[in-house]
Amino acid sequence: MSMDSTYPATPVTVFGLSAMRGRWLFIPLGITVLLCLGTVYSWSIFRKPLEAELGISATESLLPFTVALVCYAMLMPIAGFFIPRIGVRTVAAGGGVVVGVGYILASVADHIGTITLAYGVIAGTGVGLTYGVPMVIVARWFPERKGLAVGLTIIGFGLSPLITAPLANSLIGSIGVRPTLRLLGLVFMVVIVAIAATLKLPPQGWYPLQSPQAQATAPVVRTYPPRLFTSRSFYGLWICYAIGTLVGLSAIGISSPVGEEIIAVSPTVAAQSVALFALFNGVSRPLFGWLTDRYRPHQVAIVSYSCMLVACLLMVNAQAGQVVTYLIAFSLFWFCLGGWLAIAPTATLRLFDPEQYAQNYGLVFTAYGVGAMLGTLITGQIRDWWGTYTYAFYPMAILAIIGIVVASLLLKPDSA
């Protein structure tokens, strides 16, 4: 079948504009959705009040965060299966409702187990259902610049704590932790469902060129591995993603406690620092997406792991009062985690069939869940065993070195 036969018979419009112009509106809409979902990264703000209210340990207070990330990762492949079958609007709206319900139920739960069920399982499931939808949409509307478009969109997930961390901290101080969870749940539900109603995919065969004749200049179709599980690059990407998220999420989950306990900063400064770290987390996404578009994925991965290694070495030697060391190290951790949330989807688009992106990235994203589960549980346990988070940075450094080796050997196209 020729390209001309799949070209839409009538001009494609988006929000009443030509597709070439209107498609850019999907990026801020996607950013807004992910801004709501990314509040999961602000869990460290809720931990201290809940520890004091419920009398629970550091490991227990990490459970809702850990379970949310695991459920979020587990639901990504399922969402990837349903997106092409029931549509992006239905999946996004359903996920938004589930997220809101999870927050609201967590606000009335009086035990860490029920909070974990509400926030971790229910809200985490909603995040997993909704998260992939904006990326699938922009990847389809921007086939000629996938990495940049995806990276710009997921900046919302990384920048979310820049807004929600100080906002949640202020709300907790004025109305309490429970009403804060309830209010956020209601707002997120309304916003996500409203935006879901505007989402759509481009027509089959659409390409962002001006005419059917111009489509002849589109990139030559590549041959991709027939199945992910027979591909060396899939296992390389999966392992690298797991390591990147394990180290990054471990650091994110302990950002505020480390600042208060090791560096001896006040809770207010720790909360403000999380907002700064979120800025680096957000900026890194379009940057690493752009880099992965232009350079080989294993080269970009090695850069990320090298930055993680530097951050670990800084924190191993950190002492009370070394605020600059703390800020640099955790800015690097958040920067690299944001980078992996752009490297992985962009590498998936480059290494495997883009038409199967929703399903493929859902499978790759299971690495995120494994990294989240292991990383957050290990750091909390280390704190409970040795009374300090300092020892958590030693295994992180070892994992960064392992990541460099795996990326060098496996994170390459199978034909390479």
C-alpha positions as CSV (number, residue, x, y, z in Angstrom):
1,M,0.0,0.0,0.0
2,S,1.4,3.4,-0.9
3,M,1.6,6.3,1.5
4,D,-0.8,8.3,-0.6
5,S,-3.6,5.7,0.0
6,T,-3.4,6.2,3.7
7,Y,-3.3,10.0,3.6
8,P,-6.5,11.5,5.0
9,A,-9.0,12.6,2.3
10,T,-9.9,15.8,4.1
11,P,-7.6,18.2,6.0
12,V,-6.9,17.2,9.6
13,T,-7.8,19.7,12.2
14,V,-7.1,19.9,15.9
15,F,-9.1,22.3,18.2
16,G,-10.2,24.1,15.1
17,L,-6.7,24.7,13.9
18,S,-4.6,22.9,11.2
19,A,-3.1,19.7,12.5
20,M,0.4,21.1,12.2
21,R,-0.5,24.0,14.6
22,G,-3.2,22.5,16.7
23,R,-1.2,19.4,17.6
24,W,1.1,21.5,19.9
25,L,-1.8,22.0,22.2
26,F,-1.7,18.4,23.2
27,I,1.7,19.0,24.9
28,P,0.4,21.6,27.5
29,L,-2.7,19.4,28.1
30,G,-0.5,16.4,28.6
31,I,1.7,18.4,31.0
32,T,-1.3,19.4,33.0
33,V,-2.5,15.8,33.4
34,L,1.0,14.6,34.4
35,L,1.3,17.5,36.8
36,C,-1.7,16.1,38.7
37,L,-0.3,12.5,38.6
38,G,3.2,13.6,39.6
39,T,2.1,14.6,43.0
40,V,3.0,11.0,43.9
41,Y,6.6,12.3,44.1
42,S,5.6,14.7,46.9
43,W,4.8,11.8,49.3
44,S,7.8,12.7,51.4
45,I,5.9,15.8,52.5
46,F,3.1,13.7,53.9
47,R,5.4,11.2,55.6
48,K,6.4,13.1,58.7
49,P,2.9,14.2,59.7
50,L,1.6,10.7,59.3
51,E,4.5,9.2,61.2
52,A,3.7,11.5,64.1
53,E,0.0,10.9,63.9
54,L,0.1,7.1,63.5
55,G,3.3,6.3,65.4
56,I,4.9,4.4,62.5
57,S,8.5,3.8,61.4
58,A,10.3,5.2,58.4
59,T,9.8,1.9,56.5
60,E,6.1,1.8,57.2
61,S,5.6,5.4,56.1
62,L,7.2,4.6,52.8
63,L,4.8,1.8,52.1
64,P,2.0,3.9,50.4
65,F,4.6,5.6,48.2
66,T,6.3,2.2,47.3
67,V,3.0,0.4,46.6
68,A,1.7,3.4,44.5
69,L,4.8,3.2,42.3
70,V,4.6,-0.5,41.9
71,C,0.9,-0.4,41.0
72,Y,1.5,2.5,38.7
73,A,4.1,0.4,36.8
74,M,2.0,-2.8,36.8
75,L,-0.9,-1.0,35.3
76,M,1.1,0.5,32.4
77,P,1.1,-2.7,30.3
78,I,-2.6,-3.1,30.9
79,A,-3.3,0.5,29.9
80,G,-1.2,0.0,26.9
81,F,-3.4,-3.0,25.9
82,F,-6.6,-1.0,26.3
83,I,-5.6,2.3,24.8
84,P,-5.9,1.2,21.1
85,R,-9.1,-0.9,21.9
86,I,-11.3,1.5,24.0
87,G,-9.7,4.8,23.2
88,V,-7.5,7.4,24.9
89,R,-10.4,9.4,26.3
90,T,-12.0,6.5,28.1
91,V,-8.7,5.3,29.6
92,A,-7.6,8.8,30.7
93,A,-11.0,9.7,32.2
94,G,-11.3,6.3,34.0
95,G,-7.7,6.7,35.4
96,G,-8.5,10.2,36.6
97,V,-11.5,9.1,38.5
98,V,-9.5,6.2,40.2
99,V,-6.7,8.6,41.2
100,G,-9.2,11.0,42.9
101,V,-11.0,8.2,44.7
102,G,-7.7,6.9,46.0
103,Y,-6.7,10.2,47.5
104,I,-10.1,10.7,49.0
105,L,-10.1,7.3,50.6
106,A,-6.6,7.8,51.9
107,S,-7.8,11.0,53.6
108,V,-10.2,9.0,55.8
109,A,-8.1,5.9,56.4
110,D,-6.8,5.6,60.0
111,H,-4.2,2.8,59.6
112,I,-1.1,2.6,57.5
113,G,-2.5,-0.6,55.9
114,T,-5.7,1.1,54.7
115,I,-3.7,4.2,53.7
116,T,-1.5,1.9,51.6
117,L,-4.5,0.3,50.0
118,A,-6.1,3.6,49.2
119,Y,-3.1,5.7,48.2
120,G,-0.8,2.9,47.1
121,V,-3.1,0.5,45.3
122,I,-6.1,2.6,44.2
123,A,-4.4,6.0,43.4
124,G,-1.3,4.1,42.1
125,T,-3.6,2.2,39.7
126,G,-5.2,5.4,38.5
127,V,-1.8,6.9,37.8
128,G,-0.8,3.8,35.8
129,L,-3.9,3.9,33.7
130,T,-3.5,7.6,32.9
131,Y,0.2,8.1,32.7
132,G,0.8,6.6,29.3
133,V,-2.0,8.3,27.5
134,P,-0.4,11.8,26.9
135,M,2.8,10.1,25.7
136,V,1.0,7.9,23.2
137,I,-0.8,10.9,21.9
138,V,2.2,13.2,21.4
139,A,4.3,10.3,20.0
140,R,1.6,9.8,17.3
141,W,1.1,13.5,16.6
142,F,4.9,14.2,16.4
143,P,6.4,11.2,14.6
144,E,9.3,13.4,13.3
145,R,10.4,14.5,16.8
146,K,9.2,11.9,19.2
147,G,11.9,12.3,21.9
148,L,11.4,16.1,22.2
149,A,7.6,15.9,22.2
150,V,7.5,13.1,24.8
151,G,10.2,14.8,26.9
152,L,8.3,18.1,26.9
153,T,5.1,16.4,27.9
154,I,6.4,14.4,30.8
155,I,8.0,17.5,32.2
156,G,4.7,17.8,34.0
157,F,5.3,14.7,36.0
158,G,8.8,15.9,37.1
159,L,7.8,19.5,37.8
160,S,4.7,18.5,39.8
161,P,6.5,18.5,43.2
162,L,7.8,22.0,42.4
163,I,4.2,23.1,42.7
164,T,2.6,20.4,44.9
165,A,5.3,20.0,47.5
166,P,5.2,23.6,48.8
167,L,1.4,23.7,48.2
168,A,0.8,20.4,50.2
169,N,3.2,21.6,52.9
170,S,1.3,24.9,53.2
171,L,-2.1,23.1,53.2
172,I,-1.0,20.6,55.8
173,G,0.1,23.5,58.1
174,S,-3.3,25.2,57.7
175,I,-5.9,22.5,57.4
176,G,-4.1,19.3,58.2
177,V,-2.8,16.3,56.3
178,R,-6.2,14.5,55.9
179,P,-8.1,17.5,54.4
180,T,-5.1,18.1,52.1
181,L,-5.3,14.6,50.6
182,R,-9.0,15.0,50.1
183,L,-8.8,18.4,48.4
184,L,-6.1,17.2,46.1
185,G,-8.1,14.1,45.1
186,L,-11.1,16.2,44.2
187,V,-9.1,18.7,42.1
188,F,-7.2,16.0,40.3
189,M,-10.3,14.1,39.4
190,V,-12.0,17.1,37.9
191,V,-9.0,18.3,35.9
192,I,-8.0,15.0,34.4
193,V,-11.6,14.0,33.4
194,A,-12.1,17.4,31.8
195,I,-8.9,17.2,29.8
196,A,-9.6,13.6,28.8
197,A,-12.6,14.8,26.9
198,T,-10.4,16.8,24.5
199,L,-7.8,14.0,23.7
200,K,-7.6,12.2,20.4
201,L,-5.1,10.3,18.1
202,P,-4.3,11.4,14.5
203,P,-5.9,9.5,11.6
204,Q,-4.1,6.3,10.5
205,G,-1.3,7.1,8.1
206,W,-1.1,10.8,9.1
207,Y,2.3,12.4,8.8
208,P,3.2,16.0,9.5
209,L,4.0,17.1,6.0
210,Q,2.1,19.5,3.8
211,S,0.8,17.2,1.1
212,P,0.6,13.6,0.0
213,Q,3.4,14.2,-2.5
214,A,5.6,15.5,0.4
215,Q,5.2,12.3,2.2
216,A,7.7,10.7,-0.2
217,T,10.4,12.5,1.8
218,A,9.3,10.8,5.1
219,P,11.9,8.5,6.7
220,V,12.3,5.0,5.2
221,V,10.4,2.4,7.2
222,R,12.8,0.4,9.4
223,T,12.6,-3.3,10.3
224,Y,12.1,-3.9,14.0
225,P,12.5,-7.0,16.2
226,P,9.3,-9.1,15.8
227,R,9.0,-9.7,19.5
228,L,10.4,-7.8,22.5
229,F,11.3,-10.9,24.5
230,T,13.6,-12.1,21.8
231,S,15.5,-8.8,21.6
232,R,18.8,-8.2,23.3
233,S,18.1,-4.5,23.4
234,F,14.8,-5.0,25.3
235,Y,16.6,-6.7,28.2
236,G,19.3,-4.1,28.1
237,L,16.8,-1.3,28.2
238,W,14.8,-3.0,31.0
239,I,17.8,-3.6,33.2
240,C,19.1,-0.1,32.7
241,Y,15.6,1.4,33.4
242,A,15.3,-0.6,36.5
243,I,18.6,0.5,37.8
244,G,18.0,4.2,36.9
245,T,14.6,4.2,38.7
246,L,15.8,2.2,41.7
247,V,18.6,4.7,42.4
248,G,16.5,7.8,41.5
249,L,13.3,6.8,43.3
250,S,15.3,5.7,46.4
251,A,16.8,9.2,46.5
252,I,13.5,11.0,45.8
253,G,11.7,9.1,48.6
254,I,14.3,10.2,51.2
255,S,15.0,13.7,50.0
256,S,13.4,15.6,52.9
257,P,14.4,13.2,55.7
258,V,18.0,13.2,54.5
259,G,18.1,17.0,54.5
260,E,16.7,17.1,58.1
261,E,18.6,14.2,59.6
262,I,22.0,14.3,57.9
263,I,22.4,17.9,56.8
264,A,20.3,19.3,59.8
265,V,18.1,21.7,57.7
266,S,14.7,22.7,59.0
267,P,11.5,21.0,57.7
268,T,10.6,24.1,55.8
269,V,14.0,24.3,54.0
270,A,13.7,20.5,53.2
271,A,10.3,21.1,51.6
272,Q,11.6,24.1,49.6
273,S,14.6,21.9,48.5
274,V,12.2,19.3,47.1
275,A,10.7,22.1,44.9
276,L,14.2,22.9,43.7
277,F,15.0,19.2,43.0
278,A,11.7,19.0,41.0
279,L,12.9,21.7,38.7
280,F,15.9,19.7,37.8
281,N,13.7,16.6,37.4
282,G,11.4,18.4,35.0
283,V,14.1,20.2,32.9
284,S,16.0,16.9,32.4
285,R,13.1,15.3,30.6
286,P,13.0,17.3,27.3
287,L,16.8,17.5,27.5
288,F,17.3,13.7,27.7
289,G,14.5,13.1,25.2
290,W,16.3,15.4,22.8
291,L,19.6,13.7,23.5
292,T,18.2,10.2,23.0
293,D,16.7,11.4,19.6
294,R,20.1,12.4,18.4
295,Y,22.6,10.1,20.1
296,R,22.7,6.4,20.8
297,P,20.6,5.4,23.8
298,H,23.6,3.6,25.5
299,Q,25.7,6.8,25.3
300,V,23.0,8.9,27.0
301,A,22.5,6.2,29.6
302,I,26.2,6.2,30.6
303,V,26.0,10.0,31.1
304,S,23.1,9.6,33.4
305,Y,24.8,6.8,35.5
306,S,27.9,8.9,35.7
307,C,25.9,11.8,37.3
308,M,24.3,9.3,39.7
309,L,27.7,8.1,40.7
310,V,28.9,11.6,41.4
311,A,25.8,12.3,43.6
312,C,26.4,9.1,45.6
313,L,30.0,10.0,46.3
314,L,29.0,13.5,47.4
315,M,26.4,12.1,49.9
316,V,28.7,9.4,51.3
317,N,30.9,12.1,52.7
318,A,28.2,14.7,53.5
319,Q,28.0,16.1,57.0
320,A,25.7,18.4,59.0
321,G,25.7,22.0,57.6
322,Q,26.9,21.0,54.1
323,V,23.8,22.4,52.5
324,V,25.4,23.0,49.1
325,T,26.7,19.4,48.9
326,Y,23.1,18.2,49.7
327,L,21.5,20.4,47.1
328,I,24.0,19.4,44.3
329,A,23.7,15.7,45.0
330,F,20.0,15.5,45.2
331,S,19.6,17.8,42.2
332,L,21.6,15.3,40.3
333,F,19.5,12.4,41.6
334,W,16.3,14.0,40.6
335,F,17.8,15.2,37.3
336,C,18.8,11.6,36.4
337,L,15.5,10.1,37.4
338,G,13.7,12.6,35.2
339,G,16.2,11.7,32.5
340,W,15.3,8.0,32.6
341,L,11.6,8.8,32.3
342,A,12.5,10.4,28.9
343,I,15.4,8.0,27.9
344,A,13.2,4.9,28.3
345,P,10.2,5.9,26.2
346,T,12.3,7.6,23.6
347,A,14.6,4.5,23.3
348,T,11.5,2.3,23.1
349,L,10.3,4.4,20.1
350,R,13.7,4.2,18.5
351,L,14.5,0.5,19.1
352,F,11.0,-1.1,18.6
353,D,8.0,-0.6,16.3
354,P,6.4,2.8,17.1
355,E,3.0,1.5,16.0
356,Q,3.2,-0.8,19.0
357,Y,4.4,1.9,21.4
358,A,1.6,1.7,24.0
359,Q,2.1,-2.0,24.5
360,N,5.9,-2.0,24.2
361,Y,6.5,0.8,26.6
362,G,4.0,-0.7,29.0
363,L,6.2,-3.8,29.2
364,V,9.4,-1.7,29.4
365,F,7.8,0.3,32.2
366,T,7.5,-2.8,34.5
367,A,11.2,-2.1,35.2
368,Y,10.1,1.1,36.9
369,G,7.9,-0.9,39.2
370,V,10.7,-3.2,40.2
371,G,13.1,-0.3,40.8
372,A,10.5,1.5,42.8
373,M,9.7,-1.5,45.0
374,L,13.3,-2.5,45.8
375,G,14.6,1.1,46.1
376,T,12.2,2.6,48.5
377,L,12.0,-0.5,50.7
378,I,15.8,-0.9,50.9
379,T,16.4,2.8,51.8
380,G,13.7,2.7,54.6
381,Q,15.1,-0.6,55.9
382,I,18.7,0.8,55.9
383,R,17.5,3.8,58.0
384,D,15.8,1.5,60.5
385,W,18.8,-0.8,60.8
386,W,21.6,1.6,61.1
387,G,19.9,4.8,62.2
388,T,21.1,6.9,59.2
389,Y,20.4,7.1,55.5
390,T,24.2,7.5,54.7
391,Y,24.7,3.8,54.1
392,A,22.0,3.8,51.4
393,F,24.3,5.6,49.0
394,Y,26.9,2.8,48.9
395,P,24.7,0.3,47.0
396,M,23.4,3.1,44.9
397,A,27.0,3.8,43.7
398,I,27.5,0.1,42.9
399,L,24.3,0.0,40.9
400,A,25.4,3.0,38.9
401,I,28.6,1.3,37.9
402,I,26.7,-1.9,37.0
403,G,24.3,0.3,34.8
404,I,27.3,1.7,32.9
405,V,28.5,-1.9,32.1
406,V,25.0,-3.1,31.1
407,A,24.3,-0.1,28.9
408,S,27.7,-0.5,27.1
409,L,27.0,-4.2,26.3
410,L,23.2,-4.5,25.8
411,L,21.5,-1.2,25.2
412,K,22.0,-1.2,21.4
413,P,19.9,-2.2,18.4
414,D,20.0,-5.9,17.8
415,S,21.5,-5.4,14.3
416,A,24.4,-3.5,15.8
